[in-house]
C-alpha cells in the first residue's frame, strides 16, 4: 500500500494510510490473524456475521418503509435566518 507525502507532511500521509488500511480491512485481518482460529469457529463466526448483516439490512428497510420508528431527522441549529 502506498501513500504520497506532500510538503513533508508526514502526519497527513499517515492519516491517509490509516484510512486506506481501514477501508481495505487490513486492521481487522491483522486482529483475526493474531491467533489460530479453528475452521469450525471461523464458520460459526462468519455465519453469525451474516445473520447480523441480514438483520441490520431488514431493520433499515423496515425503517425506510415506516414500519419501525427510525432516527428523527435532525433540524438545523436555531440561528439568525437570512
PyMOL commands that place a pseudoatom at each C-alpha (Angstrom):
pseudoatom trace, name=CA, resn=UNK, resi=1, chain=A, elem=C, hetatm=0, pos=[0.000, 0.000, 0.000]
pseudoatom trace, name=CA, resn=UNK, resi=2, chain=A, elem=C, hetatm=0, pos=[1.367, 3.384, -0.930]
pseudoatom trace, name=CA, resn=UNK, resi=3, chain=A, elem=C, hetatm=0, pos=[0.679, 6.982, 0.121]
pseudoatom trace, name=CA, resn=UNK, resi=4, chain=A, elem=C, hetatm=0, pos=[2.256, 10.149, -1.223]
pseudoatom trace, name=CA, resn=UNK, resi=5, chain=A, elem=C, hetatm=0, pos=[3.880, 12.557, 1.241]
pseudoatom trace, name=CA, resn=UNK, resi=6, chain=A, elem=C, hetatm=0, pos=[3.266, 16.121, 0.141]
pseudoatom trace, name=CA, resn=UNK, resi=7, chain=A, elem=C, hetatm=0, pos=[5.225, 19.090, 1.502]
pseudoatom trace, name=CA, resn=UNK, resi=8, chain=A, elem=C, hetatm=0, pos=[6.939, 16.893, 4.121]
pseudoatom trace, name=CA, resn=UNK, resi=9, chain=A, elem=C, hetatm=0, pos=[3.570, 16.489, 5.855]
pseudoatom trace, name=CA, resn=UNK, resi=10, chain=A, elem=C, hetatm=0, pos=[4.068, 13.038, 7.348]
pseudoatom trace, name=CA, resn=UNK, resi=11, chain=A, elem=C, hetatm=0, pos=[1.096, 13.334, 9.714]
pseudoatom trace, name=CA, resn=UNK, resi=12, chain=A, elem=C, hetatm=0, pos=[-1.310, 13.858, 6.835]
pseudoatom trace, name=CA, resn=UNK, resi=13, chain=A, elem=C, hetatm=0, pos=[0.237, 10.956, 4.892]
pseudoatom trace, name=CA, resn=UNK, resi=14, chain=A, elem=C, hetatm=0, pos=[-0.034, 8.696, 7.950]
pseudoatom trace, name=CA, resn=UNK, resi=15, chain=A, elem=C, hetatm=0, pos=[-3.675, 9.661, 8.370]
pseudoatom trace, name=CA, resn=UNK, resi=16, chain=A, elem=C, hetatm=0, pos=[-4.334, 8.840, 4.702]
pseudoatom trace, name=CA, resn=UNK, resi=17, chain=A, elem=C, hetatm=0, pos=[-2.552, 5.488, 5.075]
pseudoatom trace, name=CA, resn=UNK, resi=18, chain=A, elem=C, hetatm=0, pos=[-4.614, 4.571, 8.137]
pseudoatom trace, name=CA, resn=UNK, resi=19, chain=A, elem=C, hetatm=0, pos=[-7.812, 5.475, 6.297]
pseudoatom trace, name=CA, resn=UNK, resi=20, chain=A, elem=C, hetatm=0, pos=[-6.807, 3.302, 3.314]
pseudoatom trace, name=CA, resn=UNK, resi=21, chain=A, elem=C, hetatm=0, pos=[-5.921, 0.392, 5.586]
pseudoatom trace, name=CA, resn=UNK, resi=22, chain=A, elem=C, hetatm=0, pos=[-9.223, 0.746, 7.443]
pseudoatom trace, name=CA, resn=UNK, resi=23, chain=A, elem=C, hetatm=0, pos=[-11.186, 0.734, 4.181]
pseudoatom trace, name=CA, resn=UNK, resi=24, chain=A, elem=C, hetatm=0, pos=[-9.329, -2.337, 2.917]
pseudoatom trace, name=CA, resn=UNK, resi=25, chain=A, elem=C, hetatm=0, pos=[-9.958, -4.225, 6.173]
pseudoatom trace, name=CA, resn=UNK, resi=26, chain=A, elem=C, hetatm=0, pos=[-6.280, -4.738, 6.981]
pseudoatom trace, name=CA, resn=UNK, resi=27, chain=A, elem=C, hetatm=0, pos=[-6.641, -3.905, 10.689]
pseudoatom trace, name=CA, resn=UNK, resi=28, chain=A, elem=C, hetatm=0, pos=[-9.449, -6.415, 11.045]
pseudoatom trace, name=CA, resn=UNK, resi=29, chain=A, elem=C, hetatm=0, pos=[-7.414, -9.029, 9.177]
pseudoatom trace, name=CA, resn=UNK, resi=30, chain=A, elem=C, hetatm=0, pos=[-4.418, -8.469, 11.478]
pseudoatom trace, name=CA, resn=UNK, resi=31, chain=A, elem=C, hetatm=0, pos=[-6.641, -8.805, 14.532]
pseudoatom trace, name=CA, resn=UNK, resi=32, chain=A, elem=C, hetatm=0, pos=[-8.085, -12.091, 13.245]
pseudoatom trace, name=CA, resn=UNK, resi=33, chain=A, elem=C, hetatm=0, pos=[-4.645, -13.487, 12.413]
pseudoatom trace, name=CA, resn=UNK, resi=34, chain=A, elem=C, hetatm=0, pos=[-3.218, -12.837, 15.886]
pseudoatom trace, name=CA, resn=UNK, resi=35, chain=A, elem=C, hetatm=0, pos=[-4.179, -16.362, 16.863]
pseudoatom trace, name=CA, resn=UNK, resi=36, chain=A, elem=C, hetatm=0, pos=[-5.224, -19.547, 15.097]
pseudoatom trace, name=CA, resn=UNK, resi=37, chain=A, elem=C, hetatm=0, pos=[-8.936, -19.895, 14.547]
pseudoatom trace, name=CA, resn=UNK, resi=38, chain=A, elem=C, hetatm=0, pos=[-10.284, -23.391, 14.066]
pseudoatom trace, name=CA, resn=UNK, resi=39, chain=A, elem=C, hetatm=0, pos=[-12.238, -23.865, 10.834]
pseudoatom trace, name=CA, resn=UNK, resi=40, chain=A, elem=C, hetatm=0, pos=[-15.404, -24.678, 12.792]
pseudoatom trace, name=CA, resn=UNK, resi=41, chain=A, elem=C, hetatm=0, pos=[-15.035, -21.468, 14.834]
pseudoatom trace, name=CA, resn=UNK, resi=42, chain=A, elem=C, hetatm=0, pos=[-14.446, -19.499, 11.644]
pseudoatom trace, name=CA, resn=UNK, resi=43, chain=A, elem=C, hetatm=0, pos=[-17.625, -20.903, 10.071]
pseudoatom trace, name=CA, resn=UNK, resi=44, chain=A, elem=C, hetatm=0, pos=[-19.615, -20.061, 13.197]
pseudoatom trace, name=CA, resn=UNK, resi=45, chain=A, elem=C, hetatm=0, pos=[-18.222, -16.515, 13.293]
pseudoatom trace, name=CA, resn=UNK, resi=46, chain=A, elem=C, hetatm=0, pos=[-18.897, -15.918, 9.596]
pseudoatom trace, name=CA, resn=UNK, resi=47, chain=A, elem=C, hetatm=0, pos=[-22.428, -17.286, 9.927]
pseudoatom trace, name=CA, resn=UNK, resi=48, chain=A, elem=C, hetatm=0, pos=[-23.107, -15.030, 12.926]
pseudoatom trace, name=CA, resn=UNK, resi=49, chain=A, elem=C, hetatm=0, pos=[-21.773, -12.037, 10.984]
pseudoatom trace, name=CA, resn=UNK, resi=50, chain=A, elem=C, hetatm=0, pos=[-24.045, -12.878, 8.044]
pseudoatom trace, name=CA, resn=UNK, resi=51, chain=A, elem=C, hetatm=0, pos=[-27.073, -13.110, 10.347]
pseudoatom trace, name=CA, resn=UNK, resi=52, chain=A, elem=C, hetatm=0, pos=[-26.131, -9.777, 11.922]
pseudoatom trace, name=CA, resn=UNK, resi=53, chain=A, elem=C, hetatm=0, pos=[-25.824, -8.142, 8.484]
pseudoatom trace, name=CA, resn=UNK, resi=54, chain=A, elem=C, hetatm=0, pos=[-29.183, -9.564, 7.353]
pseudoatom trace, name=CA, resn=UNK, resi=55, chain=A, elem=C, hetatm=0, pos=[-30.943, -8.319, 10.498]
pseudoatom trace, name=CA, resn=UNK, resi=56, chain=A, elem=C, hetatm=0, pos=[-29.391, -4.882, 10.135]
pseudoatom trace, name=CA, resn=UNK, resi=57, chain=A, elem=C, hetatm=0, pos=[-30.470, -4.708, 6.484]
pseudoatom trace, name=CA, resn=UNK, resi=58, chain=A, elem=C, hetatm=0, pos=[-34.032, -5.791, 7.369]
pseudoatom trace, name=CA, resn=UNK, resi=59, chain=A, elem=C, hetatm=0, pos=[-34.181, -3.227, 10.188]
pseudoatom trace, name=CA, resn=UNK, resi=60, chain=A, elem=C, hetatm=0, pos=[-33.016, -0.425, 7.871]
pseudoatom trace, name=CA, resn=UNK, resi=61, chain=A, elem=C, hetatm=0, pos=[-35.512, -1.499, 5.198]
pseudoatom trace, name=CA, resn=UNK, resi=62, chain=A, elem=C, hetatm=0, pos=[-38.355, -1.510, 7.763]
pseudoatom trace, name=CA, resn=UNK, resi=63, chain=A, elem=C, hetatm=0, pos=[-37.354, 1.964, 8.968]
pseudoatom trace, name=CA, resn=UNK, resi=64, chain=A, elem=C, hetatm=0, pos=[-37.316, 3.253, 5.391]
pseudoatom trace, name=CA, resn=UNK, resi=65, chain=A, elem=C, hetatm=0, pos=[-40.806, 1.853, 4.777]
pseudoatom trace, name=CA, resn=UNK, resi=66, chain=A, elem=C, hetatm=0, pos=[-42.078, 3.401, 8.012]
pseudoatom trace, name=CA, resn=UNK, resi=67, chain=A, elem=C, hetatm=0, pos=[-42.795, 0.135, 9.801]
pseudoatom trace, name=CA, resn=UNK, resi=68, chain=A, elem=C, hetatm=0, pos=[-40.304, 0.901, 12.557]
pseudoatom trace, name=CA, resn=UNK, resi=69, chain=A, elem=C, hetatm=0, pos=[-39.572, 4.249, 14.152]
pseudoatom trace, name=CA, resn=UNK, resi=70, chain=A, elem=C, hetatm=0, pos=[-36.238, 5.430, 12.849]
pseudoatom trace, name=CA, resn=UNK, resi=71, chain=A, elem=C, hetatm=0, pos=[-33.952, 8.174, 13.933]
pseudoatom trace, name=CA, resn=UNK, resi=72, chain=A, elem=C, hetatm=0, pos=[-35.714, 11.532, 13.984]
pseudoatom trace, name=CA, resn=UNK, resi=73, chain=A, elem=C, hetatm=0, pos=[-34.490, 13.871, 11.260]
pseudoatom trace, name=CA, resn=UNK, resi=74, chain=A, elem=C, hetatm=0, pos=[-32.193, 16.464, 12.732]
pseudoatom trace, name=CA, resn=UNK, resi=75, chain=A, elem=C, hetatm=0, pos=[-33.208, 20.087, 12.415]
pseudoatom trace, name=CA, resn=UNK, resi=76, chain=A, elem=C, hetatm=0, pos=[-30.637, 22.768, 11.674]
pseudoatom trace, name=CA, resn=UNK, resi=77, chain=A, elem=C, hetatm=0, pos=[-29.381, 24.737, 14.641]
pseudoatom trace, name=CA, resn=UNK, resi=78, chain=A, elem=C, hetatm=0, pos=[-31.533, 27.711, 15.563]
pseudoatom trace, name=CA, resn=UNK, resi=79, chain=A, elem=C, hetatm=0, pos=[-29.837, 30.829, 14.373]
pseudoatom trace, name=CA, resn=UNK, resi=80, chain=A, elem=C, hetatm=0, pos=[-30.455, 34.042, 12.512]
pseudoatom trace, name=CA, resn=UNK, resi=81, chain=A, elem=C, hetatm=0, pos=[-32.362, 33.495, 9.284]
pseudoatom trace, name=CA, resn=UNK, resi=82, chain=A, elem=C, hetatm=0, pos=[-31.430, 35.321, 6.155]
for i in range(1, 82): cmd.bond("trace and resi %d" % i, "trace and resi %d" % (i + 1))
show_as sticks, trace
zoom trace
